[in-house]
Amino acid sequence: PFGPDNLAPIFSSSKVTIVGVAQVMAEKHLKFWVAEDQSPLFECIAFGQVADLNILKEGEPFSIAYTVEEKMWKDKKSIQLNIKAIKRIEK
């Protein structure tokens, strides 16, 4: 459980890949979808991280740190990853 006395846990995934093209929102946020190996697709929002757009290239894996959130849009619930950090994987 988390709340006022317990911060939301931050998870990490390495070697995720972008699916499709990242969207820039309000000139400073990123919205995109990721998958890891054979996982389902996950919608991601990265507030204030437009500078990391150059890391999000199709076919090039990267790492993310994130919290998991429940998103409600037009009476439909879904899971969204709130991205806290994006890191290029050095080859």
All heavy atoms as an XYZ file, in Angstrom:
722
protein
N       0.833     -1.204      0.000
C       0.000      0.000      0.000
C       0.864      1.249      0.000
O       1.956      1.259      0.554
C      -0.789     -0.126      1.292
C      -0.006     -1.037      2.152
C       0.767     -1.927      1.241
N       0.349      2.287     -0.612
C       1.065      3.548     -0.572
C       0.059      4.678     -0.435
O      -1.109      4.531     -0.715
C       1.966      3.735     -1.797
C       1.244      3.712     -3.116
C       0.796      4.881     -3.690
C       1.031      2.526     -3.791
C       0.140      4.870     -4.904
C       0.377      2.493     -5.012
C      -0.068      3.679     -5.565
N       0.528      5.776      0.043
C      -0.315      6.936      0.302
C       0.528      8.022      0.940
O       1.726      8.090      0.696
N      -0.061      8.866      1.789
C       0.666     10.001      2.343
C       1.972      9.631      3.056
O       2.955     10.349      2.966
C      -0.319     10.617      3.327
C      -1.658     10.194      2.826
C      -1.450      8.841      2.204
N       2.003      8.520      3.763
C       3.211      8.134      4.490
C       4.112      7.182      3.719
O       5.242      6.923      4.137
C       2.835      7.499      5.834
C       2.185      8.505      6.769
O       2.538      9.701      6.691
O       1.324      8.086      7.566
N       3.631      6.644      2.626
C       4.398      5.699      1.809
C       4.312      6.123      0.354
O       3.237      6.088     -0.242
C       3.840      4.274      1.942
C       3.954      3.745      3.347
O       5.012      3.796      3.940
N       2.855      3.255      3.876
N       5.459      6.505     -0.212
C       5.476      6.919     -1.613
C       5.158      5.745     -2.531
O       5.401      4.589     -2.183
C       6.843      7.492     -1.963
C       7.254      8.752     -1.198
C       8.675      9.144     -1.581
C       6.292      9.890     -1.464
N       4.643      6.057     -3.706
C       4.371      5.017     -4.704
C       5.686      4.354     -5.101
O       6.705      5.038     -5.261
C       3.702      5.633     -5.930
N       5.699      3.039     -5.247
C       6.940      2.363     -5.636
C       7.350      2.747     -7.056
O       6.503      2.970     -7.923
C       6.584      0.878     -5.551
C       5.105      0.817     -5.606
C       4.593      2.117     -5.071
N       8.650      2.829     -7.256
C       9.192      3.101     -8.588
C       9.788      1.802     -9.106
O      10.620      1.185     -8.449
C      10.242      4.225     -8.555
C       9.574      5.530     -8.103
C      10.889      4.390     -9.931
C      10.506      6.706     -7.972
N       9.346      1.405    -10.282
C       9.800      0.179    -10.927
C      10.769      0.537    -12.047
O      10.816      1.690    -12.485
C       8.611     -0.589    -11.522
C       7.599     -0.999    -10.488
C       6.484     -0.205    -10.220
C       7.752     -2.186     -9.781
C       5.550     -0.580     -9.269
C       6.818     -2.571     -8.826
C       5.719     -1.757     -8.565
N      11.501     -0.449    -12.515
C      12.365     -0.223    -13.673
C      12.263     -1.405    -14.620
O      12.004     -2.533    -14.204
C      13.820     -0.006    -13.246
O      14.362     -1.177    -12.702
N      12.441     -1.111    -15.886
C      12.483     -2.144    -16.925
C      13.635     -1.801    -17.857
O      13.793     -0.647    -18.259
C      11.182     -2.173    -17.728
O      10.108     -2.595    -16.927
N      14.421     -2.801    -18.158
C      15.517     -2.575    -19.096
C      15.185     -3.262    -20.407
O      14.422     -4.223    -20.446
C      16.834     -3.104    -18.530
O      16.728     -4.468    -18.235
N      15.725     -2.730    -21.441
C      15.541     -3.270    -22.782
C      14.091     -3.246    -23.241
O      13.598     -4.210    -23.812
C      16.131     -4.669    -22.894
C      17.633     -4.692    -22.727
C      18.194     -6.054    -23.002
C      19.696     -6.023    -22.860
N      20.297     -7.313    -23.131
N      13.394     -2.151    -22.979
C      12.078     -1.963    -23.588
C      12.284     -1.307    -24.946
O      13.325     -0.705    -25.202
C      11.133     -1.094    -22.707
C      10.867     -1.748    -21.377
C      11.666      0.308    -22.527
N      11.318     -1.453    -25.825
C      11.387     -0.795    -27.124
C      10.110     -0.017    -27.355
O       9.038     -0.392    -26.876
C      11.592     -1.799    -28.280
O      10.571     -2.787    -28.215
C      12.954     -2.460    -28.214
N      10.236      1.060    -28.088
C       9.073      1.879    -28.413
C       8.272      1.189    -29.517
O       8.836      0.525    -30.384
C       9.494      3.305    -28.829
C       8.274      4.214    -28.899
C      10.276      3.295    -30.122
C       8.598      5.688    -28.961
N       6.980      1.327    -29.440
C       6.082      0.796    -30.463
C       5.393      2.013    -31.078
O       4.699      2.758    -30.391
C       5.052     -0.170    -29.850
C       4.093     -0.656    -30.913
C       5.754     -1.332    -29.171
N       5.619      2.237    -32.361
C       5.076      3.423    -33.004
C       6.009      4.609    -32.814
O       7.213      4.447    -32.644
N       5.427      5.794    -32.783
C       6.191      7.034    -32.693
C       5.751      7.797    -31.453
O       4.551      7.897    -31.174
C       5.957      7.906    -33.955
C       6.693      9.225    -33.863
C       6.368      7.145    -35.214
N       6.712      8.354    -30.733
C       6.393      9.161    -29.552
C       5.722     10.470    -29.976
O       6.085     11.059    -30.989
C       7.651      9.462    -28.761
N       4.759     10.899    -29.193
C       4.077     12.170    -29.431
C       4.598     13.192    -28.437
O       4.754     12.893    -27.256
C       2.572     12.032    -29.217
C       1.898     11.062    -30.125
C       0.427     10.862    -29.743
O      -0.046     11.362    -28.739
N      -0.277     10.114    -30.552
N       4.860     14.409    -28.921
C       5.228     15.514    -28.040
C       3.943     16.245    -27.693
O       3.161     16.614    -28.570
C       6.229     16.469    -28.724
C       6.527     17.664    -27.835
C       7.511     15.726    -29.081
N       3.731     16.441    -26.400
C       2.503     17.086    -25.930
C       2.863     18.369    -25.190
O       3.753     18.358    -24.328
C       1.738     16.125    -25.026
C       1.403     14.810    -25.720
S       0.645     13.618    -24.617
C      -0.905     14.435    -24.307
N       2.186     19.453    -25.535
C       2.386     20.757    -24.906
C       3.859     21.167    -24.931
O       4.344     21.824    -24.012
C       1.836     20.776    -23.485
N       4.573     20.757    -25.950
C       5.968     21.114    -26.201
C       6.965     20.639    -25.148
O       8.144     20.955    -25.230
C       6.112     22.625    -26.391
C       5.319     23.148    -27.559
C       5.464     24.644    -27.764
O       6.326     25.261    -27.099
O       4.714     25.184    -28.582
N       6.526     19.866    -24.132
C       7.491     19.441    -23.119
C       7.259     18.033    -22.569
O       8.090     17.517    -21.829
C       7.539     20.434    -21.970
C       6.202     20.702    -21.305
C       6.324     21.822    -20.282
C       4.962     22.198    -19.752
N       5.043     23.282    -18.801
N       6.157     17.402    -22.910
C       5.846     16.072    -22.403
C       5.894     15.063    -23.552
O       5.716     15.421    -24.710
C       4.461     16.047    -21.764
C       4.206     17.164    -20.815
N       5.005     17.418    -19.718
C       3.249     18.122    -20.806
C       4.541     18.469    -19.066
N       3.477     18.917    -19.712
N       6.104     13.796    -23.210
C       6.119     12.725    -24.206
C       5.045     11.694    -23.880
O       4.814     11.377    -22.712
C       7.478     12.012    -24.209
C       8.691     12.849    -24.581
C       9.968     12.045    -24.362
C       8.587     13.318    -26.017
N       4.422     11.188    -24.917
C       3.464     10.097    -24.782
C       3.859      9.039    -25.806
O       4.063      9.342    -26.981
C       2.040     10.584    -25.042
C       0.996      9.528    -24.817
C      -0.394     10.111    -24.983
C      -1.438      9.047    -24.690
N      -2.790      9.598    -24.755
N       3.981      7.792    -25.333
C       4.411      6.723    -26.229
C       4.000      5.373    -25.643
O       3.499      5.292    -24.529
C       5.928      6.780    -26.463
C       6.760      6.771    -25.212
C       7.309      5.605    -24.717
C       7.023      7.954    -24.528
C       8.079      5.595    -23.575
C       7.807      7.966    -23.376
C       8.338      6.787    -22.905
N       4.207      4.309    -26.418
C       3.890      2.941    -26.020
C       5.172      2.129    -26.035
O       6.017      2.313    -26.916
C       2.892      2.322    -26.997
C       1.555      2.979    -26.963
C       1.200      4.154    -27.551
C       0.394      2.514    -26.289
N      -0.112      4.434    -27.290
C      -0.638      3.446    -26.517
C       0.118      1.390    -25.532
C      -1.907      3.292    -26.002
C      -1.162      1.235    -25.014
C      -2.152      2.176    -25.260
N       5.320      1.231    -25.050
C       6.491      0.363    -24.995
C       6.079     -1.094    -24.825
O       4.968     -1.392    -24.381
C       7.459      0.727    -23.838
C       8.040      2.111    -24.023
C       6.808      0.567    -22.478
N       7.011     -1.970    -25.164
C       6.862     -3.406    -24.921
C       8.236     -3.937    -24.535
O       9.264     -3.354    -24.881
C       6.346     -4.119    -26.155
N       8.231     -5.047    -23.798
C       9.472     -5.708    -23.411
C       9.335     -7.180    -23.774
O       8.442     -7.857    -23.265
C       9.700     -5.534    -21.911
C      11.007     -6.099    -21.416
C      11.236     -5.805    -19.948
O      10.275     -5.561    -19.205
O      12.401     -5.836    -19.546
N      10.207     -7.647    -24.656
C      10.130     -9.012    -25.171
C       8.723     -9.282    -25.713
O       8.269     -8.583    -26.584
C      10.529    -10.029    -24.102
C      12.003     -9.920    -23.731
O      12.815     -9.629    -24.627
O      12.326    -10.125    -22.562
N       8.020    -10.244    -25.142
C       6.688    -10.600    -25.621
C       5.581    -10.022    -24.730
O       4.460    -10.526    -24.727
C       6.561    -12.124    -25.682
C       7.563    -12.780    -26.608
C       7.384    -12.350    -28.048
O       6.267    -12.238    -28.539
N       8.475    -12.095    -28.726
N       5.877     -8.971    -23.988
C       4.896     -8.393    -23.070
C       3.791     -7.675    -23.834
O       3.957     -7.322    -25.003
C       5.575     -7.402    -22.122
O       5.842     -6.173    -22.782
N       2.684     -7.397    -23.148
C       1.670     -6.536    -23.755
C       2.238     -5.131    -23.933
O       3.278     -4.792    -23.353
C       0.542     -6.518    -22.715
C       0.927     -7.440    -21.627
C       2.331     -7.865    -21.827
N       1.554     -4.311    -24.686
C       1.953     -2.912    -24.851
C       1.517     -2.114    -23.633
O       0.448     -2.364    -23.070
C       1.301     -2.311    -26.091
C       1.648     -2.950    -27.428
C       0.915     -2.219    -28.549
C       3.124     -2.949    -27.667
N       2.338     -1.139    -23.244
C       1.991     -0.253    -22.138
C       2.079      1.193    -22.598
O       3.080      1.603    -23.188
C       2.921     -0.464    -20.944
C       2.696     -1.764    -20.239
C       3.496     -2.862    -20.503
C       1.665     -1.892    -19.318
C       3.280     -4.070    -19.857
C       1.437     -3.098    -18.673
C       2.251     -4.185    -18.947
N       1.031      1.942    -22.294
C       1.019      3.370    -22.589
C       1.884      4.079    -21.561
O       1.849      3.758    -20.367
C      -0.407      3.908    -22.523
C      -0.509      5.370    -22.853
C      -1.940      5.874    -22.809
O      -2.854      5.098    -22.443
O      -2.141      7.052    -23.112
N       2.676      5.048    -22.015
C       3.584      5.783    -21.137
C       3.374      7.282    -21.285
O       3.122      7.769    -22.391
C       5.034      5.484    -21.494
S       5.478      3.752    -21.408
N       3.518      7.990    -20.177
C       3.517      9.445    -20.184
C       4.781      9.885    -19.458
O       5.113      9.333    -18.408
C       2.236     10.033    -19.535
C       2.169     11.546    -19.688
C       2.084      9.626    -18.098
C       1.785     12.020    -21.038
N       5.519     10.819    -20.048
C       6.770     11.308    -19.467
C       6.676     12.830    -19.376
O       6.930     13.541    -20.357
C       7.954     10.875    -20.318
N       6.292     13.320    -18.214
C       6.109     14.759    -18.034
C       7.452     15.480    -17.995
O       8.370     15.073    -17.280
C       5.328     15.041    -16.743
C       3.909     14.560    -16.798
C       3.505     13.449    -16.080
C       2.973     15.217    -17.586
C       2.199     12.994    -16.134
C       1.658     14.774    -17.659
C       1.276     13.661    -16.930
N       7.577     16.546    -18.789
C       8.770     17.386    -18.791
C      10.021     16.711    -19.323
O      11.129     17.142    -19.018
N       9.879     15.672    -20.137
C      11.038     14.919    -20.596
C      11.225     14.945    -22.110
O      11.781     14.021    -22.694
C      10.950     13.476    -20.092
C      11.009     13.398    -18.580
C      10.971     11.982    -18.075
O      11.747     11.153    -18.506
N      10.052     11.714    -17.158
N      10.795     16.019    -22.757
C      10.918     16.108    -24.209
C      12.387     16.013    -24.652
O      12.669     15.562    -25.761
C      10.236     17.387    -24.758
C      11.041     18.638    -24.433
C       9.981     17.270    -26.244
N      13.328     16.364    -23.797
C      14.754     16.276    -24.146
C      15.191     14.833    -24.388
O      16.205     14.590    -25.039
C      15.601     16.901    -23.045
N      14.424     13.862    -23.890
C      14.759     12.447    -24.077
C      14.172     11.859    -25.354
O      14.316     10.658    -25.606
C      14.280     11.623    -22.874
C      15.061     11.941    -21.614
O      16.255     12.297    -21.713
O      14.482     11.837    -20.518
N      13.537     12.670    -26.166
C      12.910     12.181    -27.399
C      13.914     11.464    -28.296
O      13.585     10.467    -28.938
C      12.247     13.341    -28.153
C      11.524     12.998    -29.448
C      10.383     12.018    -29.189
C      10.996     14.261    -30.112
N      15.161     11.936    -28.315
C      16.174     11.326    -29.189
C      16.536      9.898    -28.774
O      17.127      9.162    -29.552
C      17.436     12.191    -29.230
C      18.106     12.300    -27.874
O      17.472     12.143    -26.828
N      19.389     12.584    -27.876
N      16.192      9.482    -27.558
C      16.463      8.107    -27.101
C      15.427      7.136    -27.658
O      15.701      5.952    -27.840
C      16.469      8.053    -25.559
C      17.607      8.933    -25.013
C      16.594      6.622    -25.052
C      17.587      9.088    -23.499
N      14.229      7.639    -27.950
C      13.095      6.794    -28.335
C      13.099      6.519    -29.831
O      12.371      7.132    -30.609
C      11.787      7.459    -27.915
C      11.692      7.866    -26.447
C      10.378      8.569    -26.173
C      11.878      6.676    -25.535
N      13.946      5.584    -30.236
C      14.057      5.223    -31.645
C      13.597      3.788    -31.840
O      13.981      2.894    -31.078
C      15.503      5.377    -32.115
C      15.987      6.810    -32.053
C      17.420      6.914    -32.498
C      17.876      8.359    -32.365
N      19.310      8.492    -32.639
N      12.788      3.585    -32.863
C      12.255      2.250    -33.138
C      13.378      1.239    -33.318
O      14.360      1.501    -34.007
C      11.377      2.287    -34.394
C      10.609      1.009    -34.610
C       9.614      1.117    -35.751
O       9.529      2.173    -36.386
O       8.928      0.118    -35.991
N      13.252      0.110    -32.641
C      14.231     -0.958    -32.755
C      15.434     -0.822    -31.840
O      16.263     -1.712    -31.779
N      15.562      0.314    -31.120
C      16.690      0.515    -30.213
C      16.192      0.441    -28.772
O      15.439      1.310    -28.326
C      17.362      1.858    -30.480
C      18.059      1.910    -31.820
C      18.879      3.168    -32.005
O      19.254      3.809    -31.003
O      19.147      3.512    -33.162
N      16.595     -0.585    -28.030
C      16.120     -0.727    -26.659
C      16.657      0.367    -25.734
O      17.723      0.941    -25.973
C      16.643     -2.102    -26.235
C      17.720     -2.440    -27.184
C      17.488     -1.660    -28.430
N      15.882      0.653    -24.691
C      16.272      1.639    -23.687
C      15.691      1.191    -22.354
O      14.904      0.251    -22.288
C      15.793      3.048    -24.069
C      14.324      3.146    -24.375
C      13.416      3.540    -23.397
C      13.827      2.855    -25.639
C      12.055      3.635    -23.671
C      12.483      2.954    -25.932
C      11.593      3.336    -24.939
N      16.095      1.840    -21.285
C      15.616      1.512    -19.941
C      14.709      2.626    -19.440
O      14.898      3.792    -19.793
C      16.792      1.357    -18.975
O      17.616      0.295    -19.359
N      13.741      2.252    -18.584
C      12.843      3.242    -17.993
C      12.661      2.974    -16.499
O      12.747      1.841    -16.052
C      11.458      3.255    -18.687
C      10.829      1.848    -18.716
C      11.547      3.847    -20.081
C       9.404      1.799    -19.257
N      12.443      4.038    -15.758
C      12.005      3.967    -14.361
C      10.623      4.603    -14.350
O      10.395      5.634    -15.007
C      12.965      4.714    -13.449
N       9.668      4.017    -13.594
C       8.285      4.473    -13.700
C       7.462      4.079    -12.481
O       7.825      3.182    -11.732
C       7.627      3.889    -14.957
C       7.706      2.383    -15.024
C       6.701      1.582    -14.491
C       8.801      1.748    -15.597
C       6.774      0.201    -14.536
C       8.889      0.361    -15.648
C       7.882     -0.406    -15.119
O       7.971     -1.774    -15.152
N       6.347      4.775    -12.338
C       5.308      4.348    -11.411
C       4.149      3.847    -12.259
O       4.007      4.227    -13.427
C       4.834      5.489    -10.486
O       4.347      6.579    -11.287
C       5.952      5.977     -9.579
N       3.338      2.983    -11.684
C       2.185      2.423    -12.389
C       0.941      3.155    -11.906
O       0.725      3.298    -10.704
C       2.056      0.909    -12.121
C       0.839      0.340    -12.829
C       3.326      0.184    -12.559
N       0.141      3.624    -12.856
C      -1.072      4.369    -12.520
C      -2.278      3.788    -13.237
O      -2.145      3.219    -14.321
C      -0.921      5.835    -12.935
C       0.230      6.540    -12.271
C       0.403      7.966    -12.753
O      -0.167      8.334    -13.815
O       1.102      8.718    -12.073
N      -3.418      3.973    -12.634
C      -4.674      3.624    -13.292
C      -5.180      4.887    -13.979
O      -5.291      5.939    -13.356
C      -5.692      3.142    -12.265
C      -6.969      2.657    -12.890
C      -7.915      2.102    -11.847
O      -8.532      2.927    -11.126
O      -8.039      0.882    -11.746
N      -5.463      4.768    -15.258
C      -5.920      5.906    -16.051
C      -7.402      5.718    -16.367
O      -7.815      4.608    -16.732
C      -5.108      5.985    -17.342
C      -5.549      7.061    -18.293
C      -4.727      7.003    -19.568
C      -5.302      7.918    -20.624
N      -4.573      7.807    -21.893
N      -8.166      6.770    -16.245
C      -9.582      6.733    -16.592
C      -9.806      7.745    -17.710
O      -9.507      8.923    -17.551
C     -10.441      7.080    -15.383
C     -11.921      7.063    -15.675
S     -12.499      5.404    -15.988
C     -13.457      5.118    -14.554
N     -10.286      7.272    -18.862
C     -10.547      8.150    -20.002
C     -11.833      7.695    -20.666
O     -11.935      6.541    -21.093
C      -9.377      8.097    -20.983
C      -9.564      8.900    -22.224
C      -9.829      8.420    -23.472
C      -9.515     10.315    -22.350
N      -9.936      9.435    -24.366
C      -9.756     10.630    -23.705
C      -9.299     11.350    -21.457
C      -9.766     11.925    -24.177
C      -9.318     12.643    -21.930
C      -9.553     12.917    -23.276
N     -12.793      8.578    -20.698
C     -14.098      8.276    -21.309
C     -14.705      6.993    -20.731
O     -15.089      6.090    -21.459
C     -13.986      8.204    -22.825
C     -13.607      9.525    -23.459
C     -13.654      9.453    -24.965
C     -13.316     10.807    -25.551
N     -13.391     10.816    -27.001
N     -14.732      6.918    -19.417
C     -15.306      5.782    -18.684
C     -14.588      4.453    -18.934
O     -15.151      3.388    -18.704
C     -16.799      5.626    -18.991
C     -17.611      6.813    -18.500
O     -17.236      7.404    -17.469
O     -18.619      7.139    -19.144
N     -13.357      4.500    -19.416
C     -12.589      3.280    -19.652
C     -11.310      3.336    -18.810
O     -10.564      4.304    -18.872
C     -12.231      3.158    -21.133
C     -11.499      1.897    -21.460
C     -11.185      1.814    -22.943
C     -10.359      0.578    -23.221
N      -9.905      0.524    -24.608
N     -11.084      2.275    -18.013
C      -9.889      2.194    -17.185
C      -8.770      1.485    -17.942
O      -9.018      0.518    -18.659
C     -10.164      1.412    -15.898
C     -10.998      2.132    -14.900
C     -11.133      1.283    -13.648
C     -12.105      1.927    -12.681
N     -12.261      1.107    -11.460
N      -7.549      1.970    -17.743
C      -6.382      1.303    -18.312
C      -5.176      1.580    -17.418
O      -5.227      2.428    -16.539
C      -6.114      1.785    -19.741
O      -5.827      3.168    -19.753
N      -4.110      0.853    -17.662
C      -2.865      1.036    -16.927
C      -1.953      1.945    -17.746
O      -1.819      1.775    -18.960
C      -2.160     -0.323    -16.688
C      -3.038     -1.236    -15.838
C      -0.788     -0.130    -16.064
C      -3.299     -0.729    -14.445
N      -1.343      2.901    -17.071
C      -0.404      3.817    -17.711
C       0.866      3.862    -16.878
O       0.809      3.872    -15.650
C      -1.023      5.212    -17.802
C      -0.110      6.267    -18.365
C      -0.833      7.586    -18.511
O      -1.385      7.862    -19.559
N      -0.855      8.394    -17.472
N       2.008      3.883    -17.539
C       3.280      4.028    -16.846
C       3.654      5.504    -16.823
O       3.712      6.140    -17.877
C       4.374      3.217    -17.550
C       4.078      1.741    -17.794
C       5.287      1.076    -18.455
C       3.683      1.035    -16.516
N       3.873      6.043    -15.634
C       4.306      7.432    -15.485
C       5.829      7.392    -15.409
O       6.409      7.002    -14.402
C       3.700      8.053    -14.230
C       4.000      9.527    -14.112
O       5.027     10.007    -14.571
N       3.099     10.241    -13.478
N       6.467      7.782    -16.500
C       7.911      7.642    -16.648
C       8.638      8.699    -15.817
O       8.371      9.895    -15.936
C       8.317      7.761    -18.132
C       7.550      6.755    -18.991
C       9.825      7.610    -18.287
C       7.776      5.316    -18.644
N       9.570      8.228    -14.999
C      10.379      9.115    -14.159
C      11.754      9.338    -14.766
O      12.367     10.380    -14.554
C      10.526      8.531    -12.748
C       9.193      8.252    -12.058
C       8.384      9.512    -11.921
C       7.064      9.252    -11.211
N       6.221     10.437    -11.157
N      12.255      8.348    -15.530
C      13.567      8.473    -16.173
C      13.631      7.557    -17.385
O      13.055      6.469    -17.383
C      14.675      8.123    -15.197
N      14.351      8.019    -18.404
C      14.606      7.248    -19.621
C      16.108      7.243    -19.823
O      16.755      8.284    -19.734
C      13.927      7.897    -20.851
C      12.428      8.037    -20.638
C      14.235      7.091    -22.116
C      11.722      8.881    -21.702
N      16.669      6.070    -20.072
C      18.120      5.981    -20.226
C      18.462      5.146    -21.453
O      17.929      4.046    -21.632
C      18.754      5.357    -18.985
C      20.254      5.311    -19.039
C      20.830      4.753    -17.755
C      22.338      4.683    -17.871
N      22.933      4.056    -16.713
N      19.345      5.677    -22.254
C      19.856      4.957    -23.434
C      20.703      3.775    -22.951
O      21.415      3.886    -21.955
C      20.704      5.905    -24.267
C      21.273      5.328    -25.519
C      22.194      6.297    -26.252
N      21.784      7.681    -26.218
C      20.976      8.286    -27.092
N      20.458      7.564    -28.066
N      20.668      9.539    -26.980
N      20.620      2.671    -23.641
C      21.473      1.523    -23.334
C      22.705      1.643    -24.218
O      22.607      1.640    -25.447
C      20.727      0.186    -23.586
C      19.547      0.065    -22.643
C      21.689     -0.990    -23.430
C      18.682     -1.153    -22.879
N      23.852      1.756    -23.585
C      25.113      1.887    -24.318
C      25.500      0.546    -24.907
O      25.382     -0.483    -24.241
C      26.218      2.404    -23.400
C      25.909      3.763    -22.783
C      25.723      4.888    -23.792
O      26.372      4.857    -24.864
O      24.915      5.798    -23.516
N      25.941      0.572    -26.124
C      26.316     -0.679    -26.814
C      27.781     -0.977    -26.595
O      28.595     -0.203    -26.368
C      26.031     -0.558    -28.312
C      24.552     -0.430    -28.581
C      24.293     -0.298    -30.043
C      22.800     -0.111    -30.289
N      22.473      0.004    -31.663
